[in-house]
Amino acid sequence: MTRRFALIGTGSRAQMYLGALATTHADVGTLVAWADPNPGRLDWSAAQHPELGEPRRFDPADLADVVREEKIDSVIVTTPDFLHAEYVTAALEAGADAIVEKPLTTSEEGIRRIAEAAERTGRKVTITFNYRYSPRNAALKRVIASGEIGEVTSVHFEWVLDTAHGADYFRRWHREKQNSGGLLIHKSSHHFDLVNWWTQQVPSRVYASGGLRFYGAENAARRGLGERPERGSIDAAANDPFALDMRTDEKLRGLYLDQEKHDGYLRDKDVFDAGITIEDNLALIVDYASGATMTYSLNAHSPWEGYTVAVNGTKGRAELTVVERGVVTTDETGGTVVDPSARPDLVVADRARPESESLVVQTHFSPAREVPIPVAEGGHGGGDAMLLDDLLRGVGDDPLGYTADWTDGVRSVVVGVAGNASLASGQPVEISDLDLGPAARALGGER
């Protein structure tokens, strides 16, 4: 028996779910209805996935009615982050489960709304933390769970986004904190969830520091970058490595550039213009209820992309190092090239970092050993394919606890919510002081 799905928000991330329901997972799920305020994105998505047939189109405001009328089992929410709470709550109240992209939501109010609806209805909320499923991250989980390094005392976590991926958050709707909650919520919720999942610990206090130090108009003027274009596809010079020309990318053109006539949304704003309200450099100290501490940093303008995690325990230390992309360079016209292998005529320095991943464990008074990591293919370190199987088919036995529910989403996003509050006040923030309503139980208490 196949499950009946509705999907709301047909942007870039939604295409993974649409492709799965159209092909590899069509035997277990049917897309019955879908919505997007931009009809052009629905048209383009329908053309890309003809196997879906003709799902019912509806106004997002009518989600609850559609759930009831079409007997929807699960609603997939792939909208901008600030809308997650609205649509997750509507789905639950109407009698469906919800699958929601991270982050769970962006605010204390959103957390309360989802927690209250989940507890009142008893419906299921699954949050898509795809990095849990990546074999390298699962390998670290197994090491910690085995007790080999003992009780976790501290974690150091550094994540760097390069000037292709990192810059993209400063072009699109994410650049406004009211939409995304900033990178501490939109991006770092992945990372905070990993630490919670790896260590099975609950965050209790956050102190944050950071700012907009590379992107934005003031930084461009300070570095003497000169006059900047409004957007990449139309206005930028050919030799601008920070320009995004959507005319050269079929997916970006189809989903965004060709659909501007419907809603005026510009996907390719200049990363050095005014109006950016999120940070590009962030550092946190996070205390956990168990007594452990994490030091965390995020940089969104690195020349390479990846992360380093060091977990210290009472018996030793585990170190996970990942290079997801070793170099971002430009071609002879100055356009950005993120995959030099696609340009054999392009000369890349001999010391460009190769894509790599390694997990090294060393216990006290013993030599280090490298832990084998299974080879994986696909997005998010191989996590996307496994995530889809879990969401649409079910994984059966789940000893590592891959599947994340709304309480996991709360434990992750509260670090970002508290971090934003700390950025505003300049002071540490006790998570117990946040107004979370029934969601506080996910953290060990309720106000």
Residue pairs with C-beta under 8 A, 6 or more apart in sequence:
2 27
2 28
2 29
2 30
3 28
3 29
3 30
3 73
3 74
3 392
4 29
4 30
4 32
4 70
4 71
4 72
4 73
4 74
5 21
5 29
5 30
5 31
5 32
5 72
5 73
5 74
5 75
5 76
6 31
6 32
6 33
6 34
6 35
6 63
6 66
6 67
6 70
6 72
6 74
6 75
6 76
6 91
6 96
7 14
7 17
7 18
7 31
7 33
7 34
7 35
7 75
7 76
7 78
8 34
8 35
8 36
8 60
8 63
8 75
8 76
8 77
8 78
8 79
8 87
9 35
9 36
9 77
9 78
9 79
9 80
9 83
10 18
10 34
10 36
10 41
10 42
10 45
10 78
10 255
11 36
11 41
11 78
11 255
12 251
12 252
12 255
13 78
13 101
14 45
14 76
14 78
15 45
15 48
15 251
16 379
16 384
16 388
17 76
17 78
17 388
18 31
18 45
18 48
18 49
18 52
19 49
20 29
20 388
20 392
21 29
21 30
21 31
21 49
21 52
21 392
22 31
22 49
22 50
22 51
22 52
23 51
24 388
25 388
25 392
25 393
26 51
28 392
28 393
29 392
31 52
31 55
32 55
32 56
32 70
32 72
33 55
33 56
33 57
33 58
33 66
33 70
33 72
34 42
34 45
34 55
34 56
34 57
34 58
35 42
35 57
35 58
35 59
35 60
35 62
35 63
35 66
36 42
36 45
36 60
37 60
37 263
38 259
38 262
38 263
38 265
39 57
39 262
40 258
40 259
40 261
40 262
41 255
41 259
42 57
44 254
44 255
44 258
44 259
45 255
46 52
46 54
48 254
56 66
56 70
58 65
58 66
60 79
60 87
63 75
63 87
63 90
63 91
63 94
64 90
64 91
64 93
64 94
65 94
66 72
67 75
67 90
67 91
67 94
67 95
67 96
68 94
68 95
72 91
72 94
72 96
73 96
73 97
74 91
74 96
74 97
74 98
74 99
75 87
75 88
75 91
75 96
75 97
75 98
75 99
76 99
76 100
77 83
77 84
77 87
77 88
77 91
77 98
77 99
77 100
77 101
78 101
79 87
80 173
80 179
80 180
81 103
81 105
81 106
81 179
81 180
81 181
81 185
81 186
82 105
82 106
82 107
82 110
82 178
82 179
82 180
82 181
84 100
84 101
84 103
84 104
84 105
84 106
84 110
84 114
85 105
85 107
85 109
85 110
85 111
85 113
85 114
86 113
87 98
88 98
88 100
88 104
88 105
88 114
88 117
88 125
89 113
89 114
89 117
91 97
91 98
91 123
92 98
92 114
92 117
92 118
92 121
92 123
92 125
93 117
93 121
95 121
95 123
96 123
97 123
97 124
97 125
97 126
98 123
98 124
98 125
98 126
99 126
99 128
99 391
100 125
100 126
100 127
100 128
100 409
101 127
101 128
102 127
102 128
102 129
102 189
102 190
102 193
102 409
102 412
103 181
103 185
103 186
103 189
103 409
103 412
103 413
103 416
104 110
104 111
104 114
104 125
104 127
104 189
104 406
104 409
104 410
104 412
104 413
105 111
105 113
105 114
105 409
105 413
106 180
106 181
106 185
106 186
106 413
106 417
107 181
107 417
108 417
108 434
108 435
108 436
111 410
111 413
111 414
111 417
111 436
111 437
111 439
112 435
112 436
112 437
112 438
112 439
114 125
114 406
114 409
114 439
115 406
115 410
115 436
115 437
115 438
115 439
115 442
116 437
116 438
117 123
118 125
118 406
119 438
124 405
125 405
125 406
125 409
126 391
126 403
126 404
126 405
127 404
127 405
127 406
127 408
127 409
128 387
128 391
128 404
129 190
129 193
129 194
129 197
129 404
129 408
129 412
130 379
130 380
130 383
130 384
130 386
130 387
131 137
131 190
131 193
131 194
131 380
131 381
131 383
132 138
132 141
132 193
132 194
132 197
132 383
132 400
132 402
132 404
133 380
133 382
133 383
133 384
133 386
133 387
133 390
133 402
134 376
134 380
134 381
134 382
134 383
135 373
135 374
135 375
135 376
135 381
135 382
136 320
136 322
136 357
136 359
136 373
136 376
136 381
137 194
137 198
137 320
137 381
137 383
138 400
138 402
139 320
139 359
139 371
139 372
139 373
139 374
140 198
140 309
140 311
140 318
140 320
140 359
141 197
141 198
141 400
142 400
143 149
143 318
143 359
143 361
143 371
144 152
144 198
144 199
144 311
144 313
144 318
145 400
147 315
148 315
148 316
148 318
148 361
148 363
149 311
149 312
149 313
149 314
149 315
149 316
149 317
149 318
149 361
149 363
150 313
150 314
150 315
150 316
151 313
151 314
152 199
152 201
152 290
152 292
152 311
152 312
152 313
153 291
153 292
153 293
153 312
153 313
153 314
154 292
154 293
154 294
154 295
154 311
154 312
155 195
155 198
155 199
155 292
155 293
155 294
155 295
155 309
155 310
155 311
155 312
156 294
156 295
156 308
156 309
156 310
156 312
157 191
157 195
157 294
157 295
157 296
157 297
157 307
157 308
157 309
158 296
158 297
158 299
158 307
158 308
158 309
159 187
159 188
159 191
159 296
159 297
159 298
159 299
159 306
159 307
160 166
160 298
160 299
160 302
160 304
160 305
160 306
160 307
161 169
161 187
161 298
161 299
161 300
161 301
161 302
161 305
162 301
162 302
162 303
162 304
162 305
162 325
162 328
162 338
163 241
163 242
163 301
163 302
163 303
163 328
163 336
164 305
164 325
164 328
164 336
164 338
165 305
165 325
165 338
166 280
166 299
166 300
166 301
166 302
166 305
167 215
167 242
167 271
167 300
167 301
168 244
169 175
169 180
169 183
169 186
169 187
169 278
169 300
170 215
170 216
170 271
170 276
170 278
170 280
170 300
171 232
171 244
171 267
171 268
171 269
171 270
171 271
172 267
172 269
173 179
173 180
173 265
174 180
174 183
174 186
174 278
175 269
175 275
175 276
175 277
175 278
176 275
176 276
176 277
176 278
177 277
177 278
177 420
178 277
180 186
180 278
181 413
181 416
181 417
181 420
182 277
182 278
182 279
182 416
182 420
183 278
183 279
183 280
183 282
183 298
183 300
184 208
184 210
184 279
184 282
184 284
184 298
184 415
184 416
184 419
184 420
184 423
185 413
185 416
185 417
185 420
187 298
188 282
188 296
188 298
188 415
188 416
188 419
189 409
189 412
189 413
189 415
189 416
190 412
191 296
191 298
191 307
192 203
192 286
192 296
192 411
192 412
192 413
192 415
192 416
193 404
193 408
193 409
193 411
193 412
194 309
195 201
195 286
195 294
196 202
196 203
196 408
196 411
196 412
197 401
197 404
197 408
198 311
199 288
199 290
199 292
199 311
201 288
201 289
201 290
201 292
202 288
202 289
202 290
202 411
202 443
202 444
203 286
203 287
203 288
203 289
203 411
203 414
203 415
203 418
203 431
203 443
204 287
204 288
204 289
204 430
204 431
204 432
204 443
205 286
205 287
205 418
205 428
205 429
205 430
205 431
206 284
206 285
206 286
206 287
206 415
206 418
206 419
206 422
206 428
206 429
206 431
207 284
207 285
207 422
207 427
207 428
207 429
208 282
208 283
208 284
208 418
208 419
208 420
208 422
208 423
209 282
209 283
209 284
209 423
210 279
210 281
210 282
210 283
210 423
211 279
211 280
211 281
212 218
212 219
212 276
212 278
212 279
212 280
212 281
213 219
213 279
213 280
213 281
214 280
214 281
214 300
214 301
215 271
215 272
215 276
215 280
215 300
215 301
216 271
216 272
216 273
216 274
216 276
217 228
217 272
217 273
217 274
217 276
219 272
220 228
220 272
225 272
228 270
228 272
228 273
229 235
229 236
229 237
229 240
229 243
229 270
230 269
230 270
230 273
231 266
231 268
231 269
231 270
232 240
232 242
232 243
232 244
232 245
232 246
232 268
232 269
232 270
233 244
233 245
233 246
233 247
233 257
233 268
235 270
236 242
236 243
236 245
236 270
237 243
237 334
238 333
238 334
238 335
239 330
239 333
239 334
239 335
240 334
241 330
241 334
241 335
241 336
242 270
242 271
242 272
242 336
243 268
243 270
243 335
243 336
244 252
244 267
244 268
244 336
245 268
245 335
246 252
246 253
246 256
246 257
246 267
246 268
247 253
247 257
252 267
252 268
255 267
256 265
256 267
256 268
257 267
257 268
259 265
260 266
279 423
280 299
280 300
280 301
281 297
281 298
281 299
281 300
282 296
282 297
282 298
282 419
283 295
283 296
283 297
283 298
284 294
284 295
284 296
284 297
284 415
284 419
285 293
285 294
285 295
285 296
285 428
286 293
286 294
286 296
286 415
287 293
288 294
289 443
289 444
303 327
303 328
304 323
304 325
304 326
304 327
304 328
304 353
305 323
305 324
305 325
305 328
306 321
306 322
306 323
306 324
306 325
307 320
307 321
307 322
307 324
308 319
308 320
308 321
308 322
309 319
309 320
309 321
310 317
310 318
310 319
310 320
311 317
311 318
311 319
315 363
315 364
316 361
316 362
316 363
316 364
316 366
317 361
317 362
318 359
318 360
318 361
319 359
319 360
319 361
320 357
320 358
320 359
321 356
321 357
321 358
321 359
321 360
322 356
322 357
322 381
323 353
323 354
323 355
323 356
323 357
324 355
324 381
325 338
325 339
325 355
326 352
326 353
326 354
326 355
327 340
327 348
327 349
327 352
327 353
328 336
328 337
328 338
329 336
329 337
329 340
329 346
329 348
330 336
330 337
331 337
331 343
331 346
337 343
337 346
340 346
340 348
340 352
357 373
357 381
358 370
358 373
359 370
359 371
359 373
360 368
360 369
360 370
360 371
361 368
361 369
361 370
361 371
362 368
362 369
376 382
376 383
377 385
378 384
378 385
380 387
386 395
386 402
389 395
390 402
390 403
395 402
395 403
406 442
407 439
407 441
407 442
410 436
410 439
410 442
410 443
411 442
411 443
414 431
414 434
414 436
414 443
415 431
417 434
418 429
418 430
418 431
418 434
419 429
421 429
421 434
422 428
422 429
431 443
432 440
432 443
432 445
432 447
434 440
435 447
436 443
436 447
437 446
437 447
438 446
440 446
440 447
